Amino acid sequence: MAKKRRIRNITKRLLFCSFFYLRLFDLILKLLTRVRQEHPCIILLYHRIVDENSQYLNKGPVVHHHIKDFKREIPYFKRNFQILSMDEVVSHMKLGKGFRRPSIAITFDDGYLDNYTLAYPVLKKHGVPATLYLTTSLIGTPDQIWTEQIGLAFLETKKDYFNFSALIGDETVPIKTKKEKEKANSKVSEALKLRPDDERRELIQQVFEKLGVNDKSGRHLGERMMLNWDEIQELRKDGITIGSHSHTHPILSRMPIQKAKDEILNSKKIVENKVDIEVKHFSFPNGREEDFSEELRDYCREIGFESICSVIYGTNDASEGNAFTLKRVGAINPVPMLAGELVRLFCKNGTASQHTNAMSKRENVKFSTAM
């Protein structure tokens, strides 16, 4: 079975690369535009944009996306798609009309500094809109999202093995090499996500102790991982949409409902006060169906949000008129594979689900460990 899967993946990669470099994907999209009057929208999801100087344990391109790929993707997107802001996506959804061309929107979760230093110059050069969803408690601080903090702790530890029965049972995990650390990091992050918020916070401190590092791990010579408010103001003034991604990045379904509501409302108010805008768009941490609830969805409507993004895989059909259950597609790599996946989804005209394509499902599961 594993051998057949490898052969299928290799075949797919060769096919997608051939179609990409022969510009056949471009031709297919042009034909789709001619033969169909309405099209779905794909909301792409990124987190960090990294380069050779970035410190991280790789969780795949949806979480750690290399700038060399991003620089190739944006011109490709601009040539082949209608690129929309989230305000424009929501406007279409409210009208209940499909998009006139195959359309995409570009989003970034969490609020990383590299969105400003690496991604923003590329977006600005090509005049492409994007949306940043901010974890407000971290903006302007030297701290990181807890998943990145754990990753940096594994990266910096001098230990050769990791065991923690409260999280991973009796297993002893080797962490000598970077590959071993990446595997252990993903395992621990996944285990922590399953715990209630208060318990998770306590367990994280114990993970630091087990690794022999402290909770300031990763603060390299005063370097900052997250955006500050001046940078966000500059992005906003240059047309980047600013949204909310909670205050402290908990999994909202794993905490008392009132605390979850406070997380959502506080993040909205903080962005509005700091940036002097109305915050209309929200993406909930981790983004799986089980990480949110209908009560919280109703609350988002009540306090003035106009859209909610998940990480549930798929396209968005404007004729459904529902901007509070928006799906997203994680940005895979290399560029020909991402291009092929987007064309495949547009050809299916929005009927793809998170179970349609095994490779894409694996990529989107990977990035949930960091959100």
Contacts in CASP RR format, 6 or more apart in sequence:
PFRMAT RR
TARGET T0000
AUTHOR 0000-0000-0000
METHOD contacts of the structure
MODEL  1
MAKKRRIRNITKRLLFCSFFYLRLFDLILKLLTRVRQEHPCIILLYHRIV
DENSQYLNKGPVVHHHIKDFKREIPYFKRNFQILSMDEVVSHMKLGKGFR
RPSIAITFDDGYLDNYTLAYPVLKKHGVPATLYLTTSLIGTPDQIWTEQI
GLAFLETKKDYFNFSALIGDETVPIKTKKEKEKANSKVSEALKLRPDDER
RELIQQVFEKLGVNDKSGRHLGERMMLNWDEIQELRKDGITIGSHSHTHP
ILSRMPIQKAKDEILNSKKIVENKVDIEVKHFSFPNGREEDFSEELRDYC
REIGFESICSVIYGTNDASEGNAFTLKRVGAINPVPMLAGELVRLFCKNG
TASQHTNAMSKRENVKFSTAM
5 358 0 8 1.000
9 359 0 8 1.000
12 359 0 8 1.000
13 336 0 8 1.000
13 337 0 8 1.000
16 336 0 8 1.000
16 337 0 8 1.000
16 339 0 8 1.000
16 340 0 8 1.000
17 336 0 8 1.000
18 24 0 8 1.000
19 25 0 8 1.000
19 28 0 8 1.000
19 336 0 8 1.000
19 339 0 8 1.000
19 340 0 8 1.000
19 343 0 8 1.000
20 335 0 8 1.000
20 336 0 8 1.000
20 339 0 8 1.000
20 340 0 8 1.000
21 336 0 8 1.000
25 80 0 8 1.000
25 339 0 8 1.000
25 340 0 8 1.000
25 343 0 8 1.000
26 79 0 8 1.000
26 80 0 8 1.000
28 343 0 8 1.000
28 347 0 8 1.000
29 80 0 8 1.000
29 81 0 8 1.000
29 102 0 8 1.000
29 343 0 8 1.000
29 346 0 8 1.000
32 39 0 8 1.000
32 102 0 8 1.000
32 346 0 8 1.000
32 347 0 8 1.000
33 39 0 8 1.000
33 101 0 8 1.000
33 102 0 8 1.000
36 349 0 8 1.000
37 100 0 8 1.000
38 97 0 8 1.000
38 98 0 8 1.000
38 99 0 8 1.000
38 100 0 8 1.000
38 318 0 8 1.000
38 319 0 8 1.000
39 98 0 8 1.000
39 99 0 8 1.000
39 100 0 8 1.000
39 101 0 8 1.000
39 102 0 8 1.000
39 103 0 8 1.000
39 346 0 8 1.000
39 349 0 8 1.000
40 98 0 8 1.000
40 99 0 8 1.000
40 102 0 8 1.000
40 103 0 8 1.000
40 315 0 8 1.000
40 316 0 8 1.000
40 317 0 8 1.000
40 318 0 8 1.000
40 345 0 8 1.000
40 346 0 8 1.000
40 349 0 8 1.000
40 350 0 8 1.000
41 84 0 8 1.000
41 89 0 8 1.000
41 92 0 8 1.000
41 99 0 8 1.000
41 103 0 8 1.000
41 104 0 8 1.000
41 105 0 8 1.000
41 315 0 8 1.000
41 316 0 8 1.000
41 318 0 8 1.000
42 103 0 8 1.000
42 104 0 8 1.000
42 105 0 8 1.000
42 314 0 8 1.000
42 315 0 8 1.000
42 316 0 8 1.000
42 329 0 8 1.000
42 342 0 8 1.000
42 345 0 8 1.000
42 346 0 8 1.000
43 89 0 8 1.000
43 104 0 8 1.000
43 105 0 8 1.000
43 107 0 8 1.000
43 309 0 8 1.000
43 316 0 8 1.000
43 326 0 8 1.000
43 327 0 8 1.000
43 328 0 8 1.000
43 329 0 8 1.000
44 104 0 8 1.000
44 105 0 8 1.000
44 106 0 8 1.000
44 107 0 8 1.000
44 328 0 8 1.000
44 329 0 8 1.000
44 330 0 8 1.000
44 331 0 8 1.000
45 62 0 8 1.000
45 107 0 8 1.000
45 108 0 8 1.000
45 109 0 8 1.000
45 309 0 8 1.000
45 311 0 8 1.000
45 328 0 8 1.000
45 329 0 8 1.000
45 330 0 8 1.000
45 331 0 8 1.000
45 367 0 8 1.000
46 62 0 8 1.000
46 65 0 8 1.000
46 70 0 8 1.000
46 106 0 8 1.000
46 107 0 8 1.000
46 108 0 8 1.000
46 109 0 8 1.000
46 115 0 8 1.000
46 119 0 8 1.000
46 330 0 8 1.000
46 331 0 8 1.000
47 62 0 8 1.000
47 63 0 8 1.000
47 64 0 8 1.000
47 65 0 8 1.000
47 108 0 8 1.000
47 109 0 8 1.000
47 110 0 8 1.000
47 112 0 8 1.000
47 367 0 8 1.000
47 370 0 8 1.000
47 371 0 8 1.000
48 54 0 8 1.000
48 56 0 8 1.000
48 63 0 8 1.000
48 64 0 8 1.000
48 65 0 8 1.000
48 110 0 8 1.000
48 112 0 8 1.000
48 114 0 8 1.000
48 115 0 8 1.000
48 148 0 8 1.000
49 65 0 8 1.000
49 66 0 8 1.000
49 67 0 8 1.000
49 70 0 8 1.000
49 112 0 8 1.000
49 114 0 8 1.000
49 115 0 8 1.000
49 118 0 8 1.000
49 119 0 8 1.000
50 56 0 8 1.000
50 64 0 8 1.000
50 65 0 8 1.000
50 66 0 8 1.000
50 67 0 8 1.000
50 114 0 8 1.000
50 118 0 8 1.000
51 66 0 8 1.000
51 67 0 8 1.000
51 68 0 8 1.000
51 114 0 8 1.000
51 118 0 8 1.000
54 64 0 8 1.000
54 114 0 8 1.000
55 152 0 8 1.000
55 155 0 8 1.000
55 218 0 8 1.000
55 220 0 8 1.000
56 64 0 8 1.000
56 148 0 8 1.000
56 151 0 8 1.000
56 152 0 8 1.000
56 155 0 8 1.000
57 151 0 8 1.000
57 152 0 8 1.000
57 154 0 8 1.000
57 155 0 8 1.000
57 178 0 8 1.000
57 181 0 8 1.000
57 182 0 8 1.000
57 185 0 8 1.000
58 64 0 8 1.000
58 182 0 8 1.000
59 182 0 8 1.000
59 185 0 8 1.000
59 186 0 8 1.000
59 366 0 8 1.000
59 367 0 8 1.000
59 369 0 8 1.000
59 370 0 8 1.000
60 363 0 8 1.000
60 366 0 8 1.000
60 367 0 8 1.000
61 69 0 8 1.000
61 331 0 8 1.000
61 332 0 8 1.000
61 333 0 8 1.000
61 363 0 8 1.000
62 330 0 8 1.000
62 331 0 8 1.000
62 332 0 8 1.000
62 363 0 8 1.000
62 364 0 8 1.000
62 366 0 8 1.000
62 367 0 8 1.000
63 366 0 8 1.000
63 367 0 8 1.000
63 369 0 8 1.000
63 370 0 8 1.000
63 371 0 8 1.000
65 331 0 8 1.000
65 333 0 8 1.000
66 333 0 8 1.000
67 118 0 8 1.000
67 119 0 8 1.000
67 122 0 8 1.000
69 333 0 8 1.000
69 334 0 8 1.000
69 335 0 8 1.000
69 338 0 8 1.000
70 118 0 8 1.000
70 119 0 8 1.000
70 122 0 8 1.000
71 122 0 8 1.000
72 335 0 8 1.000
73 331 0 8 1.000
73 335 0 8 1.000
73 338 0 8 1.000
74 122 0 8 1.000
74 123 0 8 1.000
74 126 0 8 1.000
74 128 0 8 1.000
75 126 0 8 1.000
76 335 0 8 1.000
76 339 0 8 1.000
77 83 0 8 1.000
77 104 0 8 1.000
77 106 0 8 1.000
77 128 0 8 1.000
78 126 0 8 1.000
78 127 0 8 1.000
78 128 0 8 1.000
80 102 0 8 1.000
80 339 0 8 1.000
81 101 0 8 1.000
81 102 0 8 1.000
81 103 0 8 1.000
81 104 0 8 1.000
81 342 0 8 1.000
82 99 0 8 1.000
82 100 0 8 1.000
82 101 0 8 1.000
82 102 0 8 1.000
82 103 0 8 1.000
82 104 0 8 1.000
83 103 0 8 1.000
83 104 0 8 1.000
83 105 0 8 1.000
83 106 0 8 1.000
83 128 0 8 1.000
83 129 0 8 1.000
84 92 0 8 1.000
84 99 0 8 1.000
84 103 0 8 1.000
84 104 0 8 1.000
84 105 0 8 1.000
84 129 0 8 1.000
85 105 0 8 1.000
85 129 0 8 1.000
85 130 0 8 1.000
85 131 0 8 1.000
85 239 0 8 1.000
85 241 0 8 1.000
86 105 0 8 1.000
86 107 0 8 1.000
86 131 0 8 1.000
86 241 0 8 1.000
86 243 0 8 1.000
86 280 0 8 1.000
86 281 0 8 1.000
86 307 0 8 1.000
87 241 0 8 1.000
87 280 0 8 1.000
88 105 0 8 1.000
88 129 0 8 1.000
89 103 0 8 1.000
89 105 0 8 1.000
89 307 0 8 1.000
89 316 0 8 1.000
89 323 0 8 1.000
89 326 0 8 1.000
90 280 0 8 1.000
90 281 0 8 1.000
90 306 0 8 1.000
90 307 0 8 1.000
90 323 0 8 1.000
92 98 0 8 1.000
92 99 0 8 1.000
92 318 0 8 1.000
93 307 0 8 1.000
93 316 0 8 1.000
93 318 0 8 1.000
93 320 0 8 1.000
93 321 0 8 1.000
93 322 0 8 1.000
93 323 0 8 1.000
94 321 0 8 1.000
94 323 0 8 1.000
95 318 0 8 1.000
96 318 0 8 1.000
96 319 0 8 1.000
96 320 0 8 1.000
96 321 0 8 1.000
97 318 0 8 1.000
97 319 0 8 1.000
98 317 0 8 1.000
98 318 0 8 1.000
98 319 0 8 1.000
99 318 0 8 1.000
102 342 0 8 1.000
102 346 0 8 1.000
104 342 0 8 1.000
105 129 0 8 1.000
105 130 0 8 1.000
105 131 0 8 1.000
106 123 0 8 1.000
106 128 0 8 1.000
106 129 0 8 1.000
106 130 0 8 1.000
106 131 0 8 1.000
107 130 0 8 1.000
107 131 0 8 1.000
107 132 0 8 1.000
107 133 0 8 1.000
107 283 0 8 1.000
107 309 0 8 1.000
107 328 0 8 1.000
108 115 0 8 1.000
108 119 0 8 1.000
108 130 0 8 1.000
108 131 0 8 1.000
108 132 0 8 1.000
108 133 0 8 1.000
109 133 0 8 1.000
109 245 0 8 1.000
109 283 0 8 1.000
109 371 0 8 1.000
110 133 0 8 1.000
110 134 0 8 1.000
110 135 0 8 1.000
110 138 0 8 1.000
110 145 0 8 1.000
110 226 0 8 1.000
110 245 0 8 1.000
110 249 0 8 1.000
110 371 0 8 1.000
111 132 0 8 1.000
111 133 0 8 1.000
111 134 0 8 1.000
111 135 0 8 1.000
111 138 0 8 1.000
111 139 0 8 1.000
111 226 0 8 1.000
111 227 0 8 1.000
111 245 0 8 1.000
112 225 0 8 1.000
112 226 0 8 1.000
112 227 0 8 1.000
113 224 0 8 1.000
113 225 0 8 1.000
113 226 0 8 1.000
113 227 0 8 1.000
113 231 0 8 1.000
115 132 0 8 1.000
115 227 0 8 1.000
116 227 0 8 1.000
116 231 0 8 1.000
116 234 0 8 1.000
116 235 0 8 1.000
119 130 0 8 1.000
120 235 0 8 1.000
120 238 0 8 1.000
120 240 0 8 1.000
122 128 0 8 1.000
123 129 0 8 1.000
123 130 0 8 1.000
123 240 0 8 1.000
124 238 0 8 1.000
129 239 0 8 1.000
129 240 0 8 1.000
129 241 0 8 1.000
130 240 0 8 1.000
130 241 0 8 1.000
131 240 0 8 1.000
131 241 0 8 1.000
131 242 0 8 1.000
131 243 0 8 1.000
131 281 0 8 1.000
132 227 0 8 1.000
132 232 0 8 1.000
132 235 0 8 1.000
132 240 0 8 1.000
132 241 0 8 1.000
132 242 0 8 1.000
132 243 0 8 1.000
133 243 0 8 1.000
133 244 0 8 1.000
133 245 0 8 1.000
133 281 0 8 1.000
133 282 0 8 1.000
133 283 0 8 1.000
133 309 0 8 1.000
134 227 0 8 1.000
134 232 0 8 1.000
134 242 0 8 1.000
134 243 0 8 1.000
134 244 0 8 1.000
134 245 0 8 1.000
134 267 0 8 1.000
134 271 0 8 1.000
135 145 0 8 1.000
135 226 0 8 1.000
135 245 0 8 1.000
135 246 0 8 1.000
135 247 0 8 1.000
135 248 0 8 1.000
135 249 0 8 1.000
135 267 0 8 1.000
135 285 0 8 1.000
136 244 0 8 1.000
136 246 0 8 1.000
136 247 0 8 1.000
136 266 0 8 1.000
136 267 0 8 1.000
136 270 0 8 1.000
136 271 0 8 1.000
137 143 0 8 1.000
137 247 0 8 1.000
137 248 0 8 1.000
137 249 0 8 1.000
138 144 0 8 1.000
138 145 0 8 1.000
138 226 0 8 1.000
138 249 0 8 1.000
139 226 0 8 1.000
139 227 0 8 1.000
139 228 0 8 1.000
139 229 0 8 1.000
139 232 0 8 1.000
139 274 0 8 1.000
140 224 0 8 1.000
140 226 0 8 1.000
140 227 0 8 1.000
140 228 0 8 1.000
140 229 0 8 1.000
141 226 0 8 1.000
142 219 0 8 1.000
142 222 0 8 1.000
142 224 0 8 1.000
142 225 0 8 1.000
143 149 0 8 1.000
143 225 0 8 1.000
143 226 0 8 1.000
144 152 0 8 1.000
144 218 0 8 1.000
144 225 0 8 1.000
144 226 0 8 1.000
145 249 0 8 1.000
145 370 0 8 1.000
146 192 0 8 1.000
146 200 0 8 1.000
146 204 0 8 1.000
146 249 0 8 1.000
147 189 0 8 1.000
147 369 0 8 1.000
147 370 0 8 1.000
147 371 0 8 1.000
148 225 0 8 1.000
148 370 0 8 1.000
149 204 0 8 1.000
149 215 0 8 1.000
149 217 0 8 1.000
149 218 0 8 1.000
150 185 0 8 1.000
150 188 0 8 1.000
150 189 0 8 1.000
150 192 0 8 1.000
150 204 0 8 1.000
150 207 0 8 1.000
151 181 0 8 1.000
151 185 0 8 1.000
151 189 0 8 1.000
152 217 0 8 1.000
152 218 0 8 1.000
153 207 0 8 1.000
153 208 0 8 1.000
153 211 0 8 1.000
153 213 0 8 1.000
153 217 0 8 1.000
153 218 0 8 1.000
154 162 0 8 1.000
154 175 0 8 1.000
154 181 0 8 1.000
154 184 0 8 1.000
154 185 0 8 1.000
154 188 0 8 1.000
154 211 0 8 1.000
155 178 0 8 1.000
155 181 0 8 1.000
155 218 0 8 1.000
156 213 0 8 1.000
156 217 0 8 1.000
156 218 0 8 1.000
157 175 0 8 1.000
157 181 0 8 1.000
157 211 0 8 1.000
157 212 0 8 1.000
157 213 0 8 1.000
158 212 0 8 1.000
159 175 0 8 1.000
159 210 0 8 1.000
159 211 0 8 1.000
159 212 0 8 1.000
160 174 0 8 1.000
160 175 0 8 1.000
160 176 0 8 1.000
161 172 0 8 1.000
161 173 0 8 1.000
161 174 0 8 1.000
161 175 0 8 1.000
162 172 0 8 1.000
162 173 0 8 1.000
162 175 0 8 1.000
162 184 0 8 1.000
162 188 0 8 1.000
162 210 0 8 1.000
162 211 0 8 1.000
163 170 0 8 1.000
163 171 0 8 1.000
163 172 0 8 1.000
163 173 0 8 1.000
163 210 0 8 1.000
164 188 0 8 1.000
164 206 0 8 1.000
164 207 0 8 1.000
164 210 0 8 1.000
166 203 0 8 1.000
166 206 0 8 1.000
167 188 0 8 1.000
167 191 0 8 1.000
167 192 0 8 1.000
167 203 0 8 1.000
167 207 0 8 1.000
168 187 0 8 1.000
168 188 0 8 1.000
168 191 0 8 1.000
173 180 0 8 1.000
173 183 0 8 1.000
173 184 0 8 1.000
173 187 0 8 1.000
174 180 0 8 1.000
174 184 0 8 1.000
175 181 0 8 1.000
175 184 0 8 1.000
186 366 0 8 1.000
186 369 0 8 1.000
188 207 0 8 1.000
189 369 0 8 1.000
189 370 0 8 1.000
190 369 0 8 1.000
192 200 0 8 1.000
192 203 0 8 1.000
192 204 0 8 1.000
192 207 0 8 1.000
193 200 0 8 1.000
193 251 0 8 1.000
193 286 0 8 1.000
193 368 0 8 1.000
193 369 0 8 1.000
195 203 0 8 1.000
195 254 0 8 1.000
196 254 0 8 1.000
196 255 0 8 1.000
197 250 0 8 1.000
197 251 0 8 1.000
197 254 0 8 1.000
197 255 0 8 1.000
197 259 0 8 1.000
198 255 0 8 1.000
200 250 0 8 1.000
200 254 0 8 1.000
204 215 0 8 1.000
205 215 0 8 1.000
208 214 0 8 1.000
208 215 0 8 1.000
208 217 0 8 1.000
229 274 0 8 1.000
229 275 0 8 1.000
232 242 0 8 1.000
232 274 0 8 1.000
232 275 0 8 1.000
233 275 0 8 1.000
235 242 0 8 1.000
236 242 0 8 1.000
236 275 0 8 1.000
236 277 0 8 1.000
241 281 0 8 1.000
242 271 0 8 1.000
242 275 0 8 1.000
242 277 0 8 1.000
242 279 0 8 1.000
243 271 0 8 1.000
243 279 0 8 1.000
243 280 0 8 1.000
243 281 0 8 1.000
243 282 0 8 1.000
243 283 0 8 1.000
244 264 0 8 1.000
244 267 0 8 1.000
244 268 0 8 1.000
244 271 0 8 1.000
244 279 0 8 1.000
244 281 0 8 1.000
244 282 0 8 1.000
244 283 0 8 1.000
244 305 0 8 1.000
245 267 0 8 1.000
245 282 0 8 1.000
245 283 0 8 1.000
245 284 0 8 1.000
245 285 0 8 1.000
246 252 0 8 1.000
246 263 0 8 1.000
246 264 0 8 1.000
246 267 0 8 1.000
246 284 0 8 1.000
246 285 0 8 1.000
247 262 0 8 1.000
247 263 0 8 1.000
247 266 0 8 1.000
247 267 0 8 1.000
247 270 0 8 1.000
248 263 0 8 1.000
249 285 0 8 1.000
249 371 0 8 1.000
250 260 0 8 1.000
250 263 0 8 1.000
250 285 0 8 1.000
251 285 0 8 1.000
251 286 0 8 1.000
251 291 0 8 1.000
252 260 0 8 1.000
252 263 0 8 1.000
252 264 0 8 1.000
252 284 0 8 1.000
252 285 0 8 1.000
252 291 0 8 1.000
252 292 0 8 1.000
252 293 0 8 1.000
252 296 0 8 1.000
253 260 0 8 1.000
253 290 0 8 1.000
253 291 0 8 1.000
253 292 0 8 1.000
253 293 0 8 1.000
253 296 0 8 1.000
254 291 0 8 1.000
255 263 0 8 1.000
257 293 0 8 1.000
257 295 0 8 1.000
257 296 0 8 1.000
260 296 0 8 1.000
261 296 0 8 1.000
261 299 0 8 1.000
264 282 0 8 1.000
264 296 0 8 1.000
264 299 0 8 1.000
264 300 0 8 1.000
264 303 0 8 1.000
265 303 0 8 1.000
268 279 0 8 1.000
268 282 0 8 1.000
268 303 0 8 1.000
268 304 0 8 1.000
268 305 0 8 1.000
271 277 0 8 1.000
271 279 0 8 1.000
272 278 0 8 1.000
272 279 0 8 1.000
279 305 0 8 1.000
280 304 0 8 1.000
280 305 0 8 1.000
280 306 0 8 1.000
280 307 0 8 1.000
281 305 0 8 1.000
281 306 0 8 1.000
281 307 0 8 1.000
281 308 0 8 1.000
281 309 0 8 1.000
282 300 0 8 1.000
282 305 0 8 1.000
282 307 0 8 1.000
282 308 0 8 1.000
282 309 0 8 1.000
283 308 0 8 1.000
283 309 0 8 1.000
283 310 0 8 1.000
284 291 0 8 1.000
284 292 0 8 1.000
284 296 0 8 1.000
284 308 0 8 1.000
284 309 0 8 1.000
284 310 0 8 1.000
285 291 0 8 1.000
285 371 0 8 1.000
286 311 0 8 1.000
286 368 0 8 1.000
286 371 0 8 1.000
287 309 0 8 1.000
287 310 0 8 1.000
287 311 0 8 1.000
287 312 0 8 1.000
287 368 0 8 1.000
287 371 0 8 1.000
288 310 0 8 1.000
288 311 0 8 1.000
288 312 0 8 1.000
288 368 0 8 1.000
289 310 0 8 1.000
289 312 0 8 1.000
292 308 0 8 1.000
292 310 0 8 1.000
297 308 0 8 1.000
297 324 0 8 1.000
297 325 0 8 1.000
300 308 0 8 1.000
300 324 0 8 1.000
301 324 0 8 1.000
305 324 0 8 1.000
306 323 0 8 1.000
307 323 0 8 1.000
307 324 0 8 1.000
307 326 0 8 1.000
308 323 0 8 1.000
308 324 0 8 1.000
308 325 0 8 1.000
308 326 0 8 1.000
309 326 0 8 1.000
309 328 0 8 1.000
310 325 0 8 1.000
310 326 0 8 1.000
310 327 0 8 1.000
310 328 0 8 1.000
311 328 0 8 1.000
311 330 0 8 1.000
311 364 0 8 1.000
311 367 0 8 1.000
311 368 0 8 1.000
311 371 0 8 1.000
312 325 0 8 1.000
312 327 0 8 1.000
312 328 0 8 1.000
312 354 0 8 1.000
313 327 0 8 1.000
313 328 0 8 1.000
313 329 0 8 1.000
313 330 0 8 1.000
313 352 0 8 1.000
313 353 0 8 1.000
313 354 0 8 1.000
313 356 0 8 1.000
313 360 0 8 1.000
313 361 0 8 1.000
313 364 0 8 1.000
314 327 0 8 1.000
314 328 0 8 1.000
314 329 0 8 1.000
314 345 0 8 1.000
314 350 0 8 1.000
314 352 0 8 1.000
314 353 0 8 1.000
314 354 0 8 1.000
315 327 0 8 1.000
315 329 0 8 1.000
315 345 0 8 1.000
315 346 0 8 1.000
315 348 0 8 1.000
315 350 0 8 1.000
315 352 0 8 1.000
316 326 0 8 1.000
316 327 0 8 1.000
316 350 0 8 1.000
317 350 0 8 1.000
329 341 0 8 1.000
329 342 0 8 1.000
329 345 0 8 1.000
329 360 0 8 1.000
329 364 0 8 1.000
330 363 0 8 1.000
330 364 0 8 1.000
330 367 0 8 1.000
331 338 0 8 1.000
332 338 0 8 1.000
332 341 0 8 1.000
332 359 0 8 1.000
332 360 0 8 1.000
332 363 0 8 1.000
341 357 0 8 1.000
341 360 0 8 1.000
344 352 0 8 1.000
344 357 0 8 1.000
345 352 0 8 1.000
348 356 0 8 1.000
354 361 0 8 1.000
354 364 0 8 1.000
355 361 0 8 1.000
END
